[in-house]
Amino acid sequence: MTVAELETDRLLLRQFRSGDLDAFARMSRDPDVMRFIGEGRPQSRDEVWRAIALHLGHWQLRGYGNWAAVEKATGECVGRIGLWNPEGWPGLEVGWLLARSHWGRGLATEAGRAARDWAFATLGIDHLISVIHPDNTASIRVAERLGENFERRSEIRGTPVLIYGMSRPV
């Protein structure tokens, strides 16, 4: 399967490559970056390798997934942005994860818009969500900038979460 590539003003969203492992492993061992992701703890290099394989497999099974977010100016992999909907998930999610050195620059919003627009235009879906830890105020702000509104409280694998969402624009 060919993974679609998206381009924003500052980012290229593309399929993960083996060369992304070092940058993604550095980012994923930062406790601040991983605080609200998964089990809320840093990941080892082998866990990151498996996570990249998981994201590539999601594309194969669903026809969409997460992209490596590459800064065009430097060629550096600075995070992952994309779509996520494994079995048992509460809906088709648009999500983001960036290296701490790239926080506060609007990159999550910029890439999130591209992923959101691609999902609505290409997949023909009517609704997107973002699953956000209640303490993750930065991600709540990104979701709101994408046009999402609070929908409900939920729990995923024993962790309380907020579900933000939006319907396809008319």
Residue, then its C-alpha position, 0 to 999 in steps of 0.5 A: m500500500t502506498v501511504a499518502e503524503l501531505e505537505t503543509d507550509r512547514l512540514l512534510l507528512r510522510q510514511f515512517r522510514s527506518g531512518d526516523l527511528d533515532a529521532f523518534a526514539r529521542m523524542s519518545r524517551d522524553p518524559d514530558v513528551m510521553r506524559f499523556i501518551g499511552e502508559g504515560r511513560p518514556q519508551s525504550r528504543d525497541e518499544v519505539w521500533r514496535a510503535i513505528a511498525l504498529h503505525l505502518g501496520h495501521w495504514q495496511l489494515r485501515g488505509y490511513g494512519n499516522w504520518a512521520a512529521v518532517e520539518k521541511a527546513t531541516g529534514e528532521c523527523v519532529g513527531r507523528i501526526g495522523l489518524w488512528n482507529p484500532e479495534g475498540w477505539p471510540g472513533l476515528e481519531v486525529g492525533w499529534l505528538l511532537a518533540r518538545s523542542h517543537w512545541g509552541r510553534g503551531l506545528a500540531t495545529e498546522a499538521g492536524r488541519a492537513a490530516r483532518d482535511w485529508a480525512f474528510a476529503t479522502l475517506g468520506i467520513d462524517h466525524l473525527i475525534s481527538v482522545i485527550h488526557p484531561d490535564n493536557t491543556a495544550s492538546i485541548r487547545v489544538a483540538e479547539r483550533l481544529g474546530e473540535n468541541f468537547e463531547r464527553r468524558s470516557e476511559i481508555r484502558g483505565t485512564p480517564v480521557l476527554i473526547y473532543g470531536m467535530s463533524r464534517p463541515v457542510 
